[in-house]
Amino acid sequence: MLTFILRRLLLAIPTLLIISFVIFLVVDLAPGSPASEIPLTVPPEVRAKILESMGVNQPLWTRYILWLKQFFWVEPLYAIDALFGTDLAQGAQRIISYQTRGPVFDVIMQRIPQTLTVVGMAYLVGILIALPIGIYSAYRQYSWFDQLGTFVSMVGYSVPTFFTGVLFIVIFSVKLGWFPSIYDTTLKVTDWASFVKQVMQMTLPVAVLALFNAAEISRYTRSSMLENLGQDYVRTARAKGMGEGKVVMKHVLRNSLIPVVTIIALGMPSVFGGAIITENVFKVNGIGSALIGAIHGNDLPMVQTITFIFAVLIVLFNLIADILYGILDPRIRYD
């Protein structure tokens, strides 16, 4: 297993380098100039110094290598310095946002807690809802529960989150007045009243994303369970007198979780991408909102960095899914 992990990590290096260059090239070739973000009241000589400090006058390869160095070397050193109070970075140039004139990773670290609070909770709720629904729907195939679960899943997966988000706002916020339609990112949970307010403002965005995630995962769980329920080893286990609960939960569920794990693991980074629109609908000041703002503001370093973080997450969770295969099915060997 250790050899497999090391081999996959080594293979991930050229993969990420190719992805990083494509992202850097595509974003860099986009129309617009960072000079347009500098106010016209700034003197020309100061404007020139600002652009020089941003490295916009350097050749493409020079800027790409500098960006890679800052992403993989300089920024981790600053993170270590912040955690342990050291001075390993020694004032090295960081990735600077054109909009904020500050380090890109400072903005990302400020936004990630908001994204994880809403999107992370939505994904967890979606998994907790989807697995029992998928398992019971397969075990009671064609029952009223299965028919209802299939209908809700089809609706939840077919309707885009920006539509369900607006629909939920109209029904539960405008008409009924139960939940706020705008997420207050300045709210601090300090007592019971603020905790209740935090739960109330999280309810709508979490419900929208959880419905979408649960619809997809429950369908895969149901299909995988149905495939295994008809296998010979299930009939053999029942013929030996094994209880239905033990057959389903111990034998069928374990084999059925292999494709479901892939969907869950690979869905983690895509959730951040899919949450971009939902964050903007509910005004959640998360990483998705930061990406949209950077695109509108022609903030190339911010767009390149956030997009590449998504790519790194996809490669990382792909590796985690492969490792979980071996844990769920001992027949899978990597050596």
C-alpha positions as CSV (number, residue, x, y, z in Angstrom):
1,M,0.0,0.0,0.0
2,L,2.8,2.4,0.9
3,T,4.5,1.7,-2.4
4,F,1.2,2.3,-4.3
5,I,0.7,5.7,-2.5
6,L,4.3,6.8,-3.2
7,R,3.9,5.8,-6.9
8,R,0.6,7.7,-7.2
9,L,2.1,10.7,-5.5
10,L,5.0,10.7,-8.0
11,L,2.6,10.3,-10.9
12,A,0.6,13.2,-9.6
13,I,3.5,15.6,-9.9
14,P,3.6,15.8,-13.8
15,T,-0.1,15.7,-13.9
16,L,-0.4,18.8,-11.6
17,L,2.4,20.5,-13.5
18,I,0.5,20.1,-16.8
19,I,-2.7,21.2,-15.3
20,S,-1.1,24.2,-13.6
21,F,0.5,25.3,-16.9
22,V,-2.8,25.0,-18.8
23,I,-4.6,27.0,-16.1
24,F,-1.9,29.6,-16.0
25,L,-1.8,29.9,-19.8
26,V,-5.6,30.1,-20.3
27,V,-6.0,32.7,-17.5
28,D,-3.0,34.7,-18.7
29,L,-4.3,34.9,-22.3
30,A,-7.7,36.2,-21.1
31,P,-8.5,39.7,-22.2
32,G,-8.0,42.6,-19.8
33,S,-5.0,44.1,-18.0
34,P,-4.3,44.5,-14.3
35,A,-3.4,48.1,-15.0
36,S,-7.1,48.8,-15.4
37,E,-7.6,47.9,-11.7
38,I,-5.2,50.7,-10.6
39,P,-7.0,54.0,-10.0
40,L,-6.4,56.8,-12.6
41,T,-5.3,59.1,-9.8
42,V,-2.2,57.1,-9.2
43,P,0.9,58.8,-10.8
44,P,2.4,57.0,-13.8
45,E,5.7,56.3,-12.1
46,V,3.9,54.8,-9.1
47,R,1.7,52.8,-11.5
48,A,4.8,51.4,-13.3
49,K,6.3,50.4,-9.9
50,I,3.1,48.6,-8.9
51,L,3.0,46.7,-12.2
52,E,6.7,45.8,-11.9
53,S,6.1,44.5,-8.4
54,M,3.3,42.3,-9.8
55,G,5.7,40.9,-12.4
56,V,3.3,41.7,-15.3
57,N,6.1,42.9,-17.5
58,Q,8.1,39.6,-17.2
59,P,8.0,36.9,-19.9
60,L,5.3,34.1,-19.6
61,W,7.7,31.4,-18.6
62,T,9.3,33.6,-15.9
63,R,5.9,34.5,-14.4
64,Y,4.9,30.8,-14.5
65,I,8.0,29.6,-12.7
66,L,7.7,32.4,-10.2
67,W,4.1,31.5,-9.6
68,L,4.9,27.8,-9.1
69,K,7.7,28.7,-6.7
70,Q,5.4,31.0,-4.7
71,F,2.6,28.4,-4.6
72,F,4.6,25.3,-3.6
73,W,7.5,26.9,-1.7
74,V,7.0,30.4,-0.5
75,E,3.3,30.2,0.7
76,P,3.9,26.9,2.7
77,L,6.9,28.7,4.4
78,Y,4.6,31.6,5.4
79,A,2.1,29.1,6.7
80,I,4.8,27.4,8.8
81,D,5.9,30.8,10.1
82,A,2.3,31.7,11.0
83,L,1.8,28.4,12.9
84,F,5.1,28.1,14.8
85,G,6.3,31.8,14.9
86,T,9.5,31.1,12.8
87,D,11.0,33.3,10.0
88,L,11.6,30.7,7.3
89,A,10.1,32.9,4.5
90,Q,12.3,35.9,5.3
91,G,10.1,38.3,3.4
92,A,9.9,36.4,0.1
93,Q,7.5,37.7,-2.5
94,R,4.1,36.1,-2.2
95,I,1.2,35.7,-4.7
96,I,-0.4,39.1,-4.7
97,S,-4.0,39.8,-5.6
98,Y,-4.5,42.6,-8.1
99,Q,-7.7,43.6,-6.4
100,T,-6.8,43.6,-2.7
101,R,-3.0,44.3,-3.2
102,G,-2.5,41.7,-0.5
103,P,-1.5,38.0,-0.5
104,V,-3.9,35.7,-2.3
105,F,-3.7,33.0,0.3
106,D,-4.7,35.5,3.0
107,V,-8.0,36.1,1.2
108,I,-8.4,32.3,0.6
109,M,-7.8,31.5,4.3
110,Q,-10.3,34.2,5.3
111,R,-13.0,32.7,3.0
112,I,-12.4,28.9,3.5
113,P,-14.1,28.8,7.0
114,Q,-17.3,30.3,5.5
115,T,-17.2,27.7,2.6
116,L,-16.5,24.8,4.9
117,T,-19.2,25.8,7.3
118,V,-21.9,25.9,4.6
119,V,-20.7,23.6,1.9
120,G,-19.0,21.1,4.2
121,M,-22.1,20.8,6.3
122,A,-24.3,20.5,3.2
123,Y,-22.1,17.6,1.9
124,L,-22.2,15.8,5.2
125,V,-26.0,16.2,5.5
126,G,-26.4,15.0,1.9
127,I,-24.3,11.8,2.6
128,L,-26.2,11.0,5.8
129,I,-29.5,11.4,4.0
130,A,-28.5,9.6,0.8
131,L,-27.0,6.3,2.2
132,P,-30.1,5.2,4.2
133,I,-32.5,6.2,1.4
134,G,-30.4,4.4,-1.2
135,I,-30.0,1.2,0.9
136,Y,-33.7,1.0,1.8
137,S,-34.9,1.9,-1.7
138,A,-32.9,-1.0,-3.1
139,Y,-34.0,-3.4,-0.4
140,R,-37.7,-2.4,-1.0
141,Q,-37.5,-2.1,-4.7
142,Y,-40.7,-0.8,-6.4
143,S,-42.3,0.0,-3.0
144,W,-43.9,3.4,-2.3
145,F,-40.7,4.4,-0.5
146,D,-38.6,3.5,-3.5
147,Q,-41.0,5.3,-5.9
148,L,-41.0,8.4,-3.7
149,G,-37.2,8.4,-3.3
150,T,-36.7,8.0,-7.0
151,F,-39.0,10.9,-7.8
152,V,-37.3,13.2,-5.2
153,S,-33.9,12.2,-6.4
154,M,-34.7,12.9,-10.1
155,V,-36.1,16.3,-9.2
156,G,-33.2,17.1,-6.9
157,Y,-30.6,16.1,-9.5
158,S,-32.3,17.6,-12.5
159,V,-33.1,21.0,-11.2
160,P,-29.9,23.3,-10.9
161,T,-29.0,24.7,-7.5
162,F,-29.4,28.3,-8.6
163,F,-33.1,27.6,-9.4
164,T,-33.8,25.7,-6.2
165,G,-31.9,28.4,-4.2
166,V,-34.1,31.1,-5.6
167,L,-37.2,28.9,-5.2
168,F,-36.4,28.2,-1.5
169,I,-35.8,32.0,-0.9
170,V,-39.2,32.9,-2.4
171,I,-41.1,30.2,-0.4
172,F,-39.3,30.0,3.0
173,S,-37.9,33.6,3.2
174,V,-40.2,35.9,1.3
175,K,-43.6,34.1,1.6
176,L,-43.2,32.3,5.0
177,G,-40.5,34.5,6.6
178,W,-39.0,31.5,8.4
179,F,-35.3,31.9,7.3
180,P,-33.1,34.8,6.2
181,S,-32.3,35.0,2.5
182,I,-28.8,36.6,3.0
183,Y,-26.0,34.9,4.9
184,D,-24.4,37.2,7.5
185,T,-20.7,36.4,7.3
186,T,-19.9,38.9,10.2
187,L,-22.0,36.9,12.7
188,K,-20.0,35.5,15.6
189,V,-21.4,32.6,17.6
190,T,-20.9,33.6,21.2
191,D,-24.1,32.5,23.0
192,W,-27.2,30.5,22.4
193,A,-29.1,33.3,20.6
194,S,-26.2,33.8,18.1
195,F,-26.0,30.0,17.6
196,V,-29.7,29.8,16.7
197,K,-29.2,32.7,14.3
198,Q,-26.3,30.9,12.7
199,V,-28.3,27.7,12.3
200,M,-31.2,29.7,10.8
201,Q,-29.1,31.5,8.2
202,M,-27.3,28.2,7.2
203,T,-30.6,26.3,6.7
204,L,-31.5,27.4,3.2
205,P,-28.0,27.1,1.5
206,V,-27.3,23.8,3.3
207,A,-30.8,22.4,2.3
208,V,-30.2,23.4,-1.4
209,L,-26.8,21.8,-1.7
210,A,-27.7,18.8,0.5
211,L,-30.7,18.0,-1.8
212,F,-28.5,18.1,-4.9
213,N,-25.8,15.9,-3.3
214,A,-28.2,13.4,-1.7
215,A,-30.0,13.0,-5.0
216,E,-26.8,11.9,-6.8
217,I,-25.4,9.7,-4.0
218,S,-28.7,7.9,-3.2
219,R,-29.1,6.9,-6.9
220,Y,-25.6,5.4,-7.0
221,T,-26.1,3.7,-3.7
222,R,-29.5,2.2,-4.9
223,S,-28.0,0.9,-8.2
224,S,-25.0,-0.6,-6.5
225,M,-27.1,-2.3,-3.8
226,L,-29.5,-3.7,-6.4
227,E,-26.6,-5.2,-8.4
228,N,-25.2,-7.0,-5.3
229,L,-28.5,-8.1,-3.9
230,G,-28.9,-10.5,-6.8
231,Q,-25.5,-12.1,-6.5
232,D,-24.9,-15.8,-5.6
233,Y,-23.1,-15.0,-2.4
234,V,-26.2,-13.3,-1.1
235,R,-28.5,-16.3,-1.8
236,T,-25.9,-18.5,-0.2
237,A,-25.8,-16.4,2.9
238,R,-29.6,-16.5,3.2
239,A,-29.6,-20.2,2.5
240,K,-27.3,-20.7,5.5
241,G,-29.9,-19.0,7.7
242,M,-28.1,-15.7,8.1
243,G,-30.4,-12.8,9.2
244,E,-31.5,-10.2,6.6
245,G,-30.0,-7.4,8.6
246,K,-26.6,-9.1,8.7
247,V,-26.8,-10.1,5.0
248,V,-27.6,-6.5,3.9
249,M,-25.4,-4.5,6.3
250,K,-22.4,-6.7,6.5
251,H,-22.1,-8.3,3.0
252,V,-24.1,-6.4,0.5
253,L,-23.4,-2.9,1.8
254,R,-19.7,-3.4,2.0
255,N,-19.4,-4.5,-1.6
256,S,-21.8,-1.8,-2.7
257,L,-19.9,1.0,-1.2
258,I,-17.0,0.8,-3.5
259,P,-18.5,2.8,-6.4
260,V,-20.3,5.0,-3.9
261,V,-17.0,5.9,-2.3
262,T,-15.7,7.1,-5.6
263,I,-18.7,9.4,-6.1
264,I,-18.3,10.8,-2.5
265,A,-14.5,11.3,-2.7
266,L,-14.5,12.8,-6.2
267,G,-17.5,14.9,-5.3
268,M,-15.7,16.7,-2.6
269,P,-13.7,19.1,-4.8
270,S,-16.6,19.4,-7.3
271,V,-18.8,20.6,-4.4
272,F,-16.6,23.7,-4.1
273,G,-17.1,24.4,-7.8
274,G,-20.8,23.7,-7.6
275,A,-21.2,25.9,-4.5
276,I,-19.9,28.9,-6.4
277,I,-23.4,29.8,-7.7
278,T,-25.1,28.9,-4.4
279,E,-22.7,31.0,-2.4
280,N,-23.6,34.0,-4.7
281,V,-27.4,33.3,-4.4
282,F,-27.3,33.4,-0.6
283,K,-24.4,36.0,-0.4
284,V,-22.1,33.6,1.4
285,N,-18.7,35.2,1.5
286,G,-16.8,32.0,0.7
287,I,-14.1,30.9,-1.7
288,G,-16.7,30.5,-4.5
289,S,-17.7,34.1,-4.1
290,A,-14.0,35.1,-4.1
291,L,-13.5,33.3,-7.4
292,I,-16.5,35.1,-9.0
293,G,-15.3,38.4,-7.7
294,A,-11.8,37.8,-9.0
295,I,-13.2,36.9,-12.5
296,H,-15.2,40.1,-12.6
297,G,-12.2,42.1,-11.4
298,N,-9.7,40.5,-13.8
299,D,-7.7,39.4,-10.8
300,L,-5.5,36.8,-12.6
301,P,-3.4,35.6,-9.6
302,M,-6.6,34.9,-7.6
303,V,-8.3,33.1,-10.4
304,Q,-5.2,31.0,-11.2
305,T,-4.6,30.0,-7.5
306,I,-8.2,29.1,-6.7
307,T,-8.6,27.1,-9.9
308,F,-5.4,25.2,-9.3
309,I,-6.4,24.5,-5.7
310,F,-9.6,22.8,-7.2
311,A,-7.3,20.7,-9.4
312,V,-5.1,19.7,-6.5
313,L,-8.2,18.6,-4.5
314,I,-9.4,16.4,-7.4
315,V,-6.0,14.6,-7.6
316,L,-5.9,14.3,-3.8
317,F,-9.4,12.8,-3.4
318,N,-8.9,10.5,-6.3
319,L,-5.9,9.0,-4.4
320,I,-8.1,8.8,-1.3
321,A,-10.8,6.9,-3.2
322,D,-8.2,4.4,-4.5
323,I,-6.9,3.8,-1.0
324,L,-10.5,3.2,0.3
325,Y,-11.0,0.6,-2.4
326,G,-8.4,-1.6,-0.7
327,I,-9.9,-1.1,2.7
328,L,-13.5,-2.0,1.6
329,D,-12.5,-4.9,-0.7
330,P,-9.4,-6.9,0.6
331,R,-9.3,-8.7,-2.8
332,I,-7.9,-5.5,-4.3
333,R,-4.1,-5.5,-4.0
334,Y,-1.8,-2.7,-5.0
335,D,1.6,-4.4,-4.7
